[in-house]
Amino acid sequence: MGTHVIKMPDIGEGIAQVELVEWFVKVGDMIAEDQVVADVMTDKATVEIPSPVSGKVLALGGQPGEVMAVGSELIRIEVEGSGNHVDVPHAKPVEAPAAPVAAKPEPQKEVKPAACQAPANHEAATIVPRQPGDKPLASPAVRKRALDAGIELRYVHGSGPAGRILHEDLDAFMSKPHSAGGQAPSGYAKRTDSEQVPVIGLRRKIAQRMQDAKRRVAHFSYVEEIDVTALEALRQQLNSKHGDSRGKLTLLPFLVRALVVALRDFPQINATYDDEAQVITRHGAVHVGIATQGDNGLMVPVLRHAEAGSLWSNAGEISRLANAARNNKASRDELSGSTITLTSLGALGGIVSTPVVNTPEVAIVGVNRMVERPVVIDGQIVVRKMMNLSSSFDHRVVDGMDAALFIQAVRGLLEQPACLFVE
């Protein structure tokens, strides 16, 4: 038997260090060739590290959240044959945490089904609470969903890596009546628990970028109200006529088109600013960053050359990029190079927001929720579909008047959507 050592690979772009985000194996595991053993993160993307050999895991070279140098020992594997004979000090094994021991459930006199449960003909599910010191692992989206449903995550079995609770685990928990194994405590019960969440991986990168942007950029925001009644009518008509053959259109491709047309008259806004070199670069191409929220945090995949795409081609590319980002499959190239960013919280968009400029860009356009509201037009009160644009700019590069005129131009295009296509 021999030993094969996998070193932290050189991912390119002159990167000297990467962050170890997650292990998918533990000491003692048997792994196969090409099996993914870990995720690491650069400044731009998460990268999967596969094993080039089959064998038994002898040691892991770091803990999640640790920043490791390129070329340092990542994992040591026992293999058939002589291995690769790398003469480096043996990495200190990182023992996998012991599996939580299920506490013996207390007898229950009566278990009342939760309001969100399916009918009682489902097979009963046993709830086994974790030990007091065991913290359930789950993404922010899973935690919010559990909170909205009144579910204590410590009662939910996690089937993901390291016992992480997935959406599928919540589905399974809610689909079956709970009996004999325990009952989640009342929402009015006194709580003394707390949870510490390490800031690692994508969450660390988001924190660093947001802090850097707020520290370096002279932010100012501008909010404008837009009547999108005609735009919505056009969108619904196009979907009714072409939706089955070309795909359904959301508002996003119309907003992208409005940015493309408006930026022709405001080149100083489709720009990036290198504040160290004191150079502003105005871009002819419109590469629109589409802020996308996933289970692990915010990512910004880039719709390249939006100026050259039709409504449907841009819509299809936005959908593809968003899915890739949410599934952590977006490449480094797909997550870099934007010249202006579009952000939307969809139905949760609220009335006003103050988005943070995605440096080194100088502008970000935020979309708030669309609502029906009474509006006075020609002395008459009519119901219209209204929506706010909440946008932020870098005041070092963009003057307030230019920002206002730019958003007014976007407003005019969206309120008279035929102008989007007049050349």
C-alpha positions as CSV (number, residue, x, y, z in Angstrom):
1,M,0.0,0.0,0.0
2,G,1.1,3.6,-0.7
3,T,0.1,7.1,0.1
4,H,-1.3,9.7,-2.3
5,V,-1.3,13.3,-1.3
6,I,-3.6,15.8,-3.0
7,K,-2.4,19.4,-2.7
8,M,-4.4,22.5,-2.9
9,P,-4.5,23.1,-6.7
10,D,-3.6,26.3,-8.5
11,I,-7.0,27.5,-9.6
12,G,-5.5,30.2,-11.8
13,E,-5.9,34.0,-12.0
14,G,-2.8,34.4,-9.8
15,I,-4.6,33.2,-6.7
16,A,-2.2,32.3,-3.9
17,Q,-4.8,31.3,-1.2
18,V,-8.2,29.8,-1.2
19,E,-10.7,29.1,1.6
20,L,-11.7,25.5,2.5
21,V,-15.5,25.6,2.6
22,E,-16.7,22.1,3.2
23,W,-15.5,18.5,3.4
24,F,-17.5,15.7,1.8
25,V,-15.4,12.9,3.2
26,K,-14.0,12.1,6.6
27,V,-11.0,10.1,8.0
28,G,-11.6,6.4,7.3
29,D,-13.9,6.9,4.3
30,M,-13.3,4.8,1.2
31,I,-13.5,7.1,-1.8
32,A,-13.6,6.5,-5.6
33,E,-11.7,8.1,-8.4
34,D,-13.2,11.5,-9.5
35,Q,-15.3,11.6,-6.3
36,V,-15.6,15.2,-5.0
37,V,-13.8,15.4,-1.6
38,A,-14.1,19.2,-0.8
39,D,-15.3,22.6,-1.9
40,V,-12.9,25.5,-1.8
41,M,-13.7,29.2,-2.6
42,T,-11.8,31.8,-4.4
43,D,-12.7,35.5,-4.5
44,K,-15.1,34.7,-7.4
45,A,-16.5,31.2,-7.1
46,T,-16.8,27.9,-5.3
47,V,-14.7,25.1,-6.9
48,E,-15.1,21.4,-6.4
49,I,-11.9,19.3,-5.7
50,P,-12.1,15.7,-7.0
51,S,-9.9,12.9,-6.1
52,P,-7.7,11.5,-8.9
53,V,-7.4,8.2,-7.1
54,S,-9.4,5.6,-5.2
55,G,-8.5,4.7,-1.7
56,K,-9.0,5.3,2.0
57,V,-8.9,8.8,3.6
58,L,-6.0,8.9,6.1
59,A,-5.9,12.6,7.0
60,L,-7.5,15.9,6.2
61,G,-5.4,19.0,5.9
62,G,-7.6,21.7,7.2
63,Q,-10.9,22.7,8.8
64,P,-13.9,24.4,7.0
65,G,-13.3,28.2,7.1
66,E,-9.5,27.8,7.0
67,V,-7.6,29.8,4.4
68,M,-5.0,27.5,2.8
69,A,-2.1,28.3,0.5
70,V,-2.0,26.9,-3.0
71,G,0.3,23.8,-2.9
72,S,-0.4,23.0,0.7
73,E,-1.5,19.5,1.6
74,L,-5.3,19.1,1.3
75,I,-5.9,15.4,1.9
76,R,-3.9,12.2,2.3
77,I,-5.2,8.9,0.8
78,E,-4.0,5.3,1.2
79,V,-3.9,3.7,-2.2
80,E,-3.0,0.4,-3.9
81,G,0.6,0.6,-5.2
82,S,3.3,3.1,-4.3
83,G,1.2,6.3,-4.4
84,N,2.8,9.6,-5.5
85,H,5.6,9.6,-2.8
86,V,5.2,13.2,-1.8
87,D,7.7,13.9,0.9
88,V,5.9,16.4,3.1
89,P,5.0,16.4,6.8
90,H,2.0,14.3,7.6
91,A,-1.0,16.5,7.9
92,K,-2.6,16.4,11.4
93,P,-5.8,14.3,11.1
94,V,-9.0,16.2,11.5
95,E,-11.3,13.8,13.2
96,A,-14.9,13.9,12.0
97,P,-17.3,14.9,14.8
98,A,-19.1,12.1,16.6
99,A,-22.6,11.4,15.4
100,P,-25.1,12.9,17.9
101,V,-26.6,10.3,20.3
102,A,-30.4,10.4,20.1
103,A,-31.9,11.3,23.5
104,K,-34.4,8.8,24.8
105,P,-37.8,10.4,24.0
106,E,-40.0,11.2,27.0
107,P,-43.5,9.6,27.0
108,Q,-46.2,11.9,25.7
109,K,-49.8,11.8,26.9
110,E,-51.1,13.4,23.7
111,V,-49.5,14.6,20.5
112,K,-51.5,17.2,18.5
113,P,-50.7,17.4,14.8
114,A,-49.3,20.7,13.6
115,A,-51.5,22.9,11.5
116,C,-49.3,22.4,8.4
117,Q,-49.4,18.6,8.5
118,A,-50.9,16.4,5.8
119,P,-54.0,14.3,6.6
120,A,-53.7,11.6,9.2
121,N,-53.5,8.7,6.7
122,H,-49.8,9.3,6.4
123,E,-47.4,7.0,8.3
124,A,-46.5,8.6,11.6
125,A,-43.0,10.1,11.9
126,T,-40.9,9.8,15.0
127,I,-39.3,13.0,16.3
128,V,-35.9,12.5,17.9
129,P,-34.6,15.7,19.4
130,R,-30.9,16.5,19.4
131,Q,-28.8,16.7,22.5
132,P,-28.8,20.2,24.1
133,G,-25.3,20.9,22.8
134,D,-26.0,19.7,19.2
135,K,-26.7,22.6,16.8
136,P,-28.8,21.8,13.7
137,L,-27.1,22.8,10.5
138,A,-29.3,24.5,7.9
139,S,-29.2,27.3,5.3
140,P,-30.8,30.7,5.9
141,A,-33.6,29.8,3.5
142,V,-34.4,26.5,5.3
143,R,-34.3,28.3,8.7
144,K,-36.7,31.0,7.5
145,R,-39.1,28.4,6.1
146,A,-39.0,26.4,9.4
147,L,-39.6,29.6,11.4
148,D,-42.6,30.5,9.2
149,A,-44.0,27.0,9.6
150,G,-43.4,27.0,13.4
151,I,-41.0,24.1,13.3
152,E,-38.1,23.6,15.7
153,L,-35.2,22.5,13.6
154,R,-33.7,20.5,16.4
155,Y,-36.5,18.0,15.9
156,V,-35.8,17.6,12.2
157,H,-33.5,14.9,10.9
158,G,-30.9,16.3,8.4
159,S,-29.9,14.1,5.5
160,G,-27.3,16.5,4.0
161,P,-23.5,16.6,4.5
162,A,-22.6,16.6,8.2
163,G,-26.3,16.3,9.1
164,R,-27.3,19.5,7.3
165,I,-31.1,20.0,7.2
166,L,-32.3,20.3,3.6
167,H,-35.6,21.5,2.2
168,E,-36.4,17.9,1.5
169,D,-36.0,17.1,5.2
170,L,-38.6,19.8,6.0
171,D,-40.9,18.4,3.4
172,A,-40.6,14.9,5.0
173,F,-41.1,16.3,8.5
174,M,-44.3,18.2,7.6
175,S,-45.8,15.5,5.5
176,K,-46.2,13.0,8.3
177,P,-48.0,13.2,11.7
178,H,-45.7,13.2,14.7
179,S,-46.3,10.6,17.3
180,A,-44.7,8.8,20.2
181,G,-41.3,10.4,19.7
182,G,-41.9,13.9,21.0
183,Q,-43.5,17.2,20.1
184,A,-42.0,20.5,19.2
185,P,-42.4,23.0,22.1
186,S,-45.1,25.7,22.0
187,G,-44.2,28.9,20.3
188,Y,-44.7,30.6,23.7
189,A,-42.3,28.4,25.6
190,K,-39.4,30.1,27.2
191,R,-36.1,29.6,25.3
192,T,-32.6,29.8,26.6
193,D,-30.8,28.4,23.6
194,S,-28.3,30.2,21.4
195,E,-26.4,29.4,18.2
196,Q,-23.0,30.4,16.9
197,V,-22.6,30.3,13.1
198,P,-19.1,30.5,11.7
199,V,-18.8,33.1,9.0
200,I,-17.0,31.1,6.3
201,G,-17.3,30.4,2.6
202,L,-19.7,32.5,0.5
203,R,-21.0,34.2,3.6
204,R,-17.5,35.4,4.4
205,K,-17.0,36.7,0.9
206,I,-20.3,38.5,0.9
207,A,-19.4,40.2,4.3
208,Q,-16.0,41.2,3.0
209,R,-17.3,42.7,-0.3
210,M,-20.2,44.5,1.4
211,Q,-17.8,46.0,4.0
212,D,-15.3,47.0,1.4
213,A,-18.1,48.6,-0.8
214,K,-19.5,50.6,2.1
215,R,-16.0,51.7,3.2
216,R,-14.8,52.8,-0.2
217,V,-17.8,53.9,-2.2
218,A,-19.5,57.3,-1.6
219,H,-23.1,55.8,-1.8
220,F,-26.2,57.8,-2.5
221,S,-29.6,56.4,-3.5
222,Y,-32.4,57.7,-5.7
223,V,-36.0,56.3,-5.7
224,E,-38.5,56.8,-8.5
225,E,-42.1,55.6,-8.8
226,I,-43.0,54.0,-12.2
227,D,-46.4,53.2,-13.7
228,V,-45.9,49.7,-15.2
229,T,-49.6,49.1,-16.2
230,A,-48.8,49.2,-20.0
231,L,-45.6,47.2,-19.5
232,E,-47.5,44.4,-17.6
233,A,-50.2,44.4,-20.3
234,L,-47.5,43.9,-23.0
235,R,-45.7,41.2,-21.0
236,Q,-48.9,39.2,-20.5
237,Q,-49.8,39.6,-24.2
238,L,-46.4,38.4,-25.3
239,N,-46.6,35.4,-22.9
240,S,-50.1,34.5,-24.1
241,K,-49.0,34.6,-27.8
242,H,-45.4,33.3,-27.6
243,G,-45.0,31.8,-24.1
244,D,-45.4,28.1,-25.2
245,S,-42.9,28.4,-28.1
246,R,-40.4,30.9,-26.7
247,G,-40.8,30.7,-23.0
248,K,-42.5,33.0,-20.4
249,L,-41.2,36.5,-19.9
250,T,-40.7,38.0,-16.4
251,L,-40.2,41.7,-15.8
252,L,-36.4,41.3,-15.7
253,P,-35.7,41.1,-19.5
254,F,-37.8,44.3,-19.9
255,L,-35.8,46.0,-17.2
256,V,-32.5,44.9,-18.8
257,R,-33.7,46.3,-22.1
258,A,-34.6,49.6,-20.5
259,L,-31.1,49.8,-19.0
260,V,-29.4,49.0,-22.3
261,V,-31.3,51.8,-24.1
262,A,-31.0,54.4,-21.4
263,L,-27.3,53.8,-20.9
264,R,-26.6,54.9,-24.5
265,D,-27.1,58.5,-23.3
266,F,-25.4,57.9,-19.9
267,P,-22.1,56.2,-20.6
268,Q,-20.7,57.4,-17.3
269,I,-23.1,55.1,-15.5
270,N,-22.1,51.9,-17.4
271,A,-18.6,52.2,-16.0
272,T,-16.1,50.7,-13.5
273,Y,-13.9,52.7,-11.2
274,D,-10.4,51.7,-10.2
275,D,-10.0,54.0,-7.2
276,E,-6.4,52.9,-6.7
277,A,-5.3,53.8,-10.2
278,Q,-7.8,56.7,-10.3
279,V,-9.1,55.5,-13.6
280,I,-12.8,55.3,-14.8
281,T,-13.5,52.9,-17.6
282,R,-16.6,53.5,-19.6
283,H,-17.8,50.3,-21.3
284,G,-19.6,50.0,-24.6
285,A,-20.8,46.5,-23.8
286,V,-23.5,46.2,-21.2
287,H,-22.7,43.2,-18.9
288,V,-25.6,43.2,-16.4
289,G,-25.0,41.5,-13.0
290,I,-28.2,39.8,-11.9
291,A,-28.2,39.7,-8.1
292,T,-29.4,36.1,-7.2
293,Q,-30.2,34.8,-3.7
294,G,-29.5,31.2,-3.0
295,D,-29.5,29.0,0.0
296,N,-25.9,29.8,0.8
297,G,-26.1,33.6,0.2
298,L,-26.1,36.3,-2.5
299,M,-24.3,35.7,-5.8
300,V,-24.2,38.0,-8.9
301,P,-24.0,36.0,-12.2
302,V,-23.4,38.2,-15.3
303,L,-25.6,38.5,-18.3
304,R,-23.0,39.3,-20.9
305,H,-23.7,41.6,-23.9
306,A,-27.2,42.4,-22.9
307,E,-27.2,45.0,-25.6
308,A,-27.1,42.3,-28.3
309,G,-29.8,40.0,-26.9
310,S,-33.6,39.9,-27.6
311,L,-36.2,39.8,-24.8
312,W,-36.3,36.0,-25.0
313,S,-32.6,35.3,-25.4
314,N,-31.8,37.5,-22.4
315,A,-34.7,35.9,-20.4
316,G,-33.3,32.4,-21.2
317,E,-29.8,33.4,-20.2
318,I,-31.0,35.0,-17.0
319,S,-32.8,31.9,-16.0
320,R,-29.8,29.7,-16.8
321,L,-27.4,31.8,-14.9
322,A,-29.7,32.1,-11.8
323,N,-30.1,28.3,-11.7
324,A,-26.4,27.8,-12.0
325,A,-25.8,30.3,-9.2
326,R,-28.4,28.8,-6.9
327,N,-26.9,25.3,-7.4
328,N,-23.3,26.5,-6.9
329,K,-22.5,25.6,-10.5
330,A,-21.7,29.0,-11.9
331,S,-18.2,29.3,-13.2
332,R,-15.7,32.1,-12.3
333,D,-16.3,33.8,-15.6
334,E,-20.0,33.7,-15.1
335,L,-19.6,35.5,-11.8
336,S,-17.3,38.3,-12.9
337,G,-17.0,41.2,-15.4
338,S,-20.4,43.0,-14.8
339,T,-20.6,46.7,-15.7
340,I,-23.9,47.5,-13.9
341,T,-26.1,45.4,-11.5
342,L,-29.8,44.8,-11.4
343,T,-31.2,43.5,-8.1
344,S,-34.8,42.5,-7.2
345,L,-36.4,40.9,-4.2
346,G,-39.5,40.0,-6.3
347,A,-42.7,39.8,-4.2
348,L,-40.7,40.7,-1.1
349,G,-39.4,43.9,-2.7
350,G,-41.0,46.2,-0.2
351,I,-41.5,49.9,-1.0
352,V,-38.0,51.3,-0.9
353,S,-34.5,49.7,-0.6
354,T,-31.0,51.1,-0.6
355,P,-28.9,48.5,-2.5
356,V,-25.1,48.5,-2.1
357,V,-23.1,49.3,-5.2
358,N,-21.3,46.2,-6.6
359,T,-17.8,47.5,-6.8
360,P,-15.9,48.4,-9.0
361,E,-19.2,49.3,-10.8
362,V,-20.7,52.7,-10.1
363,A,-24.4,51.9,-10.2
364,I,-27.0,49.4,-9.1
365,V,-30.7,49.4,-10.0
366,G,-33.1,47.9,-7.5
367,V,-36.6,46.7,-8.2
368,N,-39.3,46.9,-5.5
369,R,-42.7,45.2,-5.4
370,M,-45.4,45.9,-7.9
371,V,-48.7,46.9,-6.4
372,E,-52.1,48.2,-7.6
373,R,-52.8,51.6,-6.3
374,P,-55.3,54.5,-6.9
375,V,-53.6,57.2,-9.0
376,V,-54.9,60.5,-10.2
377,I,-54.7,60.9,-14.0
378,D,-56.3,63.9,-15.8
379,G,-58.3,64.6,-12.7
380,Q,-59.7,61.1,-12.4
381,I,-58.8,58.4,-9.8
382,V,-57.9,55.2,-11.6
383,V,-56.2,52.0,-10.5
384,R,-52.8,51.5,-11.9
385,K,-49.9,49.0,-11.4
386,M,-47.1,50.9,-9.7
387,M,-43.5,49.9,-8.9
388,N,-40.6,51.7,-7.4
389,L,-37.0,51.6,-8.6
390,S,-34.5,52.1,-5.7
391,S,-31.1,52.7,-7.1
392,S,-27.7,53.5,-5.7
393,F,-24.7,55.2,-7.2
394,D,-21.0,56.0,-6.5
395,H,-21.0,59.7,-5.9
396,R,-17.3,59.9,-6.7
397,V,-18.1,59.1,-10.3
398,V,-21.9,59.8,-10.8
399,D,-23.4,63.2,-10.1
400,G,-26.8,63.4,-8.5
401,M,-28.4,65.1,-11.5
402,D,-27.1,62.4,-13.9
403,A,-28.4,59.6,-11.7
404,A,-31.8,61.2,-11.6
405,L,-31.9,61.8,-15.3
406,F,-30.8,58.2,-16.0
407,I,-33.6,56.8,-13.8
408,Q,-36.1,59.1,-15.4
409,A,-35.0,57.8,-18.8
410,V,-35.5,54.2,-17.6
411,R,-38.9,55.3,-16.2
412,G,-40.0,56.8,-19.6
413,L,-39.0,53.6,-21.4
414,L,-40.9,51.3,-19.0
415,E,-44.0,53.5,-19.0
416,Q,-44.1,53.7,-22.8
417,P,-42.8,50.1,-23.5
418,A,-43.0,50.6,-27.3
419,C,-40.0,52.9,-27.0
420,L,-37.9,50.0,-25.8
421,F,-37.9,48.7,-29.4
422,V,-37.7,51.9,-31.4
423,E,-34.3,52.5,-33.0
